[in-house]
Amino acid sequence: MILRQVTNPSPLARLQAKLEADIEKLAARLASPGFAGKAPPAVVKKAEDELSEMRNKLESVLDGLSKLP
């Protein structure tokens, strides 16, 4: 019998991947002239705040990952 070791990413690694994908999507939306030019300023500000928050959270996750053995 051959046993295969299945490597599951840690919860932090999964969170990192999700945050990176979400950051990429939101940054692309904010960079789009169609969004930034047509959306109300409050909506653009909210998206910018969300992007900043996600980047901060990603930084914390990366810091946590770097401390893992």
C-alpha positions in Angstrom: 0.0 0.0 0.0 1.4 3.4 -1.0 0.4 6.3 1.1 0.2 9.7 -0.5 0.8 12.8 1.6 -1.9 15.3 0.8 -0.7 18.8 1.4 -3.5 21.2 2.4 -2.6 24.8 2.5 -2.8 26.4 6.0 -5.7 28.7 6.8 -3.3 31.6 6.6 -2.1 30.5 3.1 -5.7 30.2 1.9 -6.5 33.6 3.3 -3.5 35.0 1.6 -4.6 33.7 -1.7 -8.1 35.0 -1.2 -6.9 38.5 -0.2 -4.5 38.7 -3.1 -7.3 37.8 -5.6 -9.7 40.3 -4.0 -7.0 43.0 -4.0 -6.3 42.4 -7.6 -10.0 42.7 -8.6 -10.7 45.8 -6.5 -7.5 47.5 -7.7 -8.5 46.8 -11.3 -11.9 48.2 -10.7 -10.5 51.4 -9.2 -8.1 51.7 -12.1 -10.9 51.5 -14.6 -11.8 54.9 -15.9 -15.4 53.7 -16.3 -15.7 53.0 -12.6 -13.7 55.9 -11.2 -15.3 58.4 -13.6 -18.9 57.3 -13.2 -19.3 56.2 -9.7 -20.3 58.6 -7.0 -17.3 59.9 -4.9 -18.6 58.1 -1.8 -18.6 54.8 -3.6 -15.0 55.3 -4.9 -13.9 56.3 -1.4 -15.5 53.2 0.1 -13.7 51.0 -2.5 -10.4 52.8 -1.8 -10.9 52.2 2.0 -11.7 48.6 1.4 -8.6 48.2 -0.7 -6.4 49.8 2.0 -8.0 47.5 4.6 -7.4 44.4 2.5 -3.8 45.4 1.9 -3.2 45.9 5.7 -4.8 42.5 6.4 -2.6 40.8 3.7 0.5 42.4 5.3 -0.6 40.9 8.7 -1.2 37.5 7.1 2.2 37.5 5.4 3.8 38.5 8.7 2.1 35.6 10.4 3.2 33.2 7.6 6.8 34.3 8.0 6.7 33.4 11.7 5.5 29.8 11.0 8.1 27.0 11.1 
